[in-house]
């Protein structure tokens, strides 16, 4: 399956989760232990803007990537950022470009969009869990993440790495639970 299509499906899944967020829930904890729901949404909005900039050939701006350009209407800004990054990834010729991904370096578009895909599929689940919304993910997308993950270096998990230490799940667990454990999340969070 095309990475741009996979990413668009992950974005749609995250958008469904974000649609359940209300202002009174923004202080709620999330499966990302270091972030409240507000902080997670700022991260997601900033990264959407940063990836869109990268797809458009702009240099990485740490303030944008960190969500520093997010205004008072966080939920509205998230929706706009999601629409923008989806359009930027679908632009003609985008897959022939290199993206500057803040904090990580320069990557071929396919790799960078893959990074975004994993992040948004997972963070959509994080948002859903934080607000008690439906959190079932597309099994094909979860399998795609697991397949991609086979190529990641050993240093991808643990303190200071992109993912927390892996969480053990049963070998016969669903694709979603295997993916979540692989990415360092308890499928039963907050347990």
KOLVEX-60420 format. One line per 2 residues: for each residue x, y, z of C-alpha. Coordinates in steps of 0.02 Angstrom, whole numbers, always signed. Example, Ala and Ser with C-alpha at 12.3 -4.5 7.8 and 13.67 -1.06 7.14 Angstrom:
% KOLVEX-60420
+615 -225 +390; +684 -53 +357
//
This chain:
% KOLVEX-60420
+0 +0 +0; +59 +176 -42
+133 +268 +109; +35 +427 +66
-127 +327 +70; -77 +243 +233
-36 +411 +310; -201 +486 +254
-292 +341 +336; -192 +365 +497
-233 +551 +494; -418 +513 +472
-409 +394 +620; -325 +527 +728
-453 +657 +672; -594 +543 +731
-511 +532 +901; -478 +720 +913
-661 +753 +871; -703 +681 +1044
-591 +806 +1135; -673 +944 +1236
-587 +1092 +1318; -621 +1022 +1492
-519 +865 +1452; -359 +951 +1396
-273 +925 +1564; -306 +736 +1558
-158 +615 +1562; -115 +516 +1405
-22 +355 +1368; +126 +471 +1328
+174 +485 +1511; +265 +650 +1490
+116 +739 +1407; -57 +794 +1454
-188 +790 +1317; -156 +975 +1281
+32 +945 +1265; +3 +794 +1152
-112 +895 +1039; +15 +1038 +1031
+147 +908 +981; +33 +833 +849
-15 +1004 +779; +164 +1066 +775
+226 +908 +693; +90 +916 +562
+145 +1093 +521; +329 +1041 +522
+301 +893 +407; +196 +1002 +290
+338 +1129 +285; +461 +988 +248
+351 +921 +107; +347 +1097 +35
+538 +1106 +37; +554 +1224 +185
+696 +1204 +310; +654 +1133 +481
+601 +1267 +606; +611 +1204 +784
+480 +1327 +844; +354 +1262 +717
+392 +1079 +754; +375 +1109 +942
+203 +1184 +919; +260 +1361 +958
+153 +1426 +816; -6 +1349 +888
-132 +1483 +939; -274 +1485 +1065
-392 +1376 +961; -295 +1215 +984
-429 +1099 +916; -461 +1209 +764
-274 +1225 +734; -257 +1035 +741
-391 +1012 +608; -310 +1142 +494
-137 +1065 +519; -204 +892 +477
-285 +955 +317; -126 +1047 +270
-8 +900 +293; -126 +783 +199
-126 +903 +51; +63 +930 +61
+97 +742 +56; -22 +719 -91
+62 +855 -196; +136 +801 -364
+318 +749 -352; +324 +747 -163
+390 +569 -156; +547 +621 -252
+594 +750 -118; +696 +743 +41
+618 +806 +202; +709 +897 +343
+635 +817 +499; +677 +924 +651
+786 +832 +775; +814 +682 +662
+894 +741 +499; +855 +735 +314
+761 +585 +243; +687 +528 +79
+502 +574 +74; +445 +393 +89
+542 +372 +252; +486 +539 +323
+303 +510 +280; +322 +338 +360
+380 +424 +520; +226 +534 +517
+114 +384 +481; +176 +288 +633
+165 +441 +745; -14 +487 +697
-85 +312 +699; -15 +291 +874
-55 +465 +939; -233 +449 +875
-248 +298 +989; -167 +398 +1132
-299 +534 +1112; -441 +408 +1106
-381 +323 +1265; -360 +489 +1354
-541 +539 +1322; -623 +368 +1326
-668 +372 +1141; -674 +220 +1025
-493 +166 +1001; -498 +22 +877
-366 +44 +742; -362 -27 +566
-274 -196 +578; -192 -173 +407
-114 -9 +463; -53 -89 +625
+26 -231 +524; +109 -101 +412
+188 -18 +565; +251 -186 +628
+326 -223 +456; +411 -53 +451
+476 -77 +627; +575 -231 +577
+698 -112 +493; +720 +9 +638
+886 +15 +731; +899 -60 +905
+916 +113 +984; +737 +159 +938
+670 +108 +1110; +709 +167 +1285
+756 +329 +1373; +792 +469 +1250
+734 +363 +1101; +579 +392 +995
+487 +249 +1082; +473 +187 +1261
+534 +13 +1303; +428 -120 +1219
+283 -191 +1319; +260 -379 +1312
+97 -439 +1237; +37 -614 +1194
+102 -684 +1030; -78 -713 +973
-134 -536 +1021; -221 -427 +892
-116 -327 +769; -164 -170 +864
-105 -239 +1032; +56 -306 +956
+91 -137 +875; +55 -42 +1036
+168 -155 +1137; +302 -142 +1003
+294 +48 +1018; +306 +44 +1208
+124 +65 +1255; +15 -43 +1364
-136 -91 +1258; -236 -85 +1420
-181 +91 +1470; -202 +163 +1601
-170 -10 +1676
//
